[in-house]
Amino acid sequence: MSLIIADLDHFKAVNDDNGHLVGDDVLVCVAGDLVRSVRPFDVVARIGGEEFAVVLPHTGRQEASLVAERIRSLVALTARGDLPPVTMSCGVAVYPEDGDSLRLLAKRADDAMYAAKRSGRNTVRTWSCDVASVAART
């Protein structure tokens, strides 16, 4: 199983510049992008604010990274009428290699997502020892 944690980049600016109703519309559209990017049996959930989790059963690191890239690309390239454009940073972790509990797996996917943010946003990172060493310093 793989877990993707995905977070909209600079979403506070969307709300500040356009209002929370527009921000809510953006979230609804992005949620639809995520659902369209995965298989029918995968699980997409909003976990808070502008952050989403995607659970990919029976999916290894390489395939999960491809799914995360598909999500990232679709979100970045989709025109949403009058809504402002947005991008998304994604982090990927794989059970049991990267974490043998849900809590640890979620932390490592989140660390990978923050590594994507630190590397310039609008990108995908997978959890690795390199991500772990950077996360420990921040």
Secondary structure, DSSP 8 states (H G I E B T S, - for coil): -EEEEEEETTHHHHHHHH-HHHHHHHHHHHHHHHHHHS-TTSEEEEEETTEEEEEETT--HHHHHHHHHHHHHHHHH---TTS----EEEEEEETTTT-SSHHHHHHHHHHHHHHHHHTTSS-EEE--HHHHHHHHH-
